[in-house]
Each structure stands twice: as C-alpha cells, then as structure tokens.
C-alpha cells in the first residue's frame, strides 16, 4: 500500500511538472508563420485622436514583407488624395497625412495560449524610422468576442528584443504576437523617406549556451532556458538540438559551458521542475525502504 502511494505521488508530481512546462512558450520571427495584416486608423491629435476605423490589409499594402528570413516594416502609404486621408484633400508627394495609421503585422492563435506565459523575441537589425513614426513588438490578448484586450509592447531598437505576457486563462481567448508601426499616412513615393525597421530571428550561430543572446554565458541564460522550456525556439542551441524541443539536456549544455569564475562565485541554479521529480524519487525510495523493513 505504501509503495502504491509512493508511485501515486511520483505520478502526480510528474504531471504537475508537465503542466508547468506547458505554461511557457516562446515564438520568434519566422516567415513560415501565418502572418496577417490589419490597419487601425486614428484622427491626428489636433483632431481629437479618436478611432477612425480599421480593416484587414494585405501584408504588401501594409508595407510589411519578408525577404528570406528578414522582415522589413515601413510607414503606411495611401495613394488616394481626398480630405479623409490628406490635409485639405491634397494628396501627392510631400503631402501631409490626415490620419495616424497603426499597421499591425501579427500571428494569431485562437484558444490555445490561455493562461500561459508567452514570449515573442527576435533581433532588430536596423531602425531608421524618423519622428513621429514608432515601431514596437507586441503581444495582445483579446476577449473571445474581441471586445477588449490587454497589450504588452517593447520599442524596437537595434539588438535583441523580447516581449513577454501572461495571458488570461479564460476559454476562447485570441492571442496575437507581432509588430506595429504607428504614424501618419504618406504618399507612396514618400515611404522610403520615413525610414524602415528590419528584424529577423535570433541567430543560432552564436556561442552555444548563450540562450539570452547577450554575447556571454551567464545567469540570464538560465532564465531564457526556463522560459523557453518545452518550446522549440531558443537562440544559440547546440547544433544537434536546433529545431527540437527545449528540455533538460539544454540546461546541461549551458551548465557545462559556464565560465569557471561564474560557477565558483555563485551557486548554479537547478531547474525547479526537475527538483520536484527528484523530491518525489526521494519520497518513493523512502517509502520502499520502510515497506521492506
């Protein structure tokens, strides 16, 4: 009976560990994802800044396009010269836009990411946007009927970006991750003068174990590994692990390449998920010993 209780406890803890592993997921900048374009329009601040509608746009019209693995984001062009789009209804090269455009380029997952810690990460190669244009990475968590949402964003500056949000656990939520470019509409021939942003996935060709992609092996890599556990996206994996599930073996790789000075100056953290299983194993062994006596 005691042995059965021990196995039952071990099974319960392993199930709990599995649930925790599934609670965190990481996504990157992947051209193979099903990207969607949407444009929100707002009045200019001098006109009250109110919402002026929105609709689906093709990604080409949105000026969000992949070339290989690199995504380029630009200001939104409007070729129609009327008073809705241009001040005094005068459209053409150099014309002042009459609406602020929020170009959203995103991936949406419906009903699958509720109650999870979602991370969206990548590498900003360049950001040459001129003021007042602003580009951000974002995660949006919508109610089932899209009537409300929460949003987490980070500005896109050259280097690694990472945005993380814990989603609502309710059923039927819609979680979006991707990018936004916000600023006045422009005439098509003026798009290039407003600058651009280029982003790509984190490189897997850096130092093996540098999971935080900060150029060094340190404690930040442990946090990155923990957040990506059971997912498939983590920078600088061992070449044999690229494209596979992130698991305890990736922790071991990081631990084994830690600089000696770092390892000696502070205790190396152990993965809390596996600690549960170790505890369960101790309990099970103890139960078996008592049973044998």
Helices and strands as residue ranges (DSSP letters): H 2-21, E 24-27, E 36-43, G 45-47, E 51-57, H 59-62, E 64-67, E 70-74, G 87-89, E 99-110, E 117-127, E 134-142, E 149-155, E 159-166, E 174-184, G 188-190, G 192-194, E 196-200, H 219-228, G 239-241, H 248-257, H 260-265, H 272-292
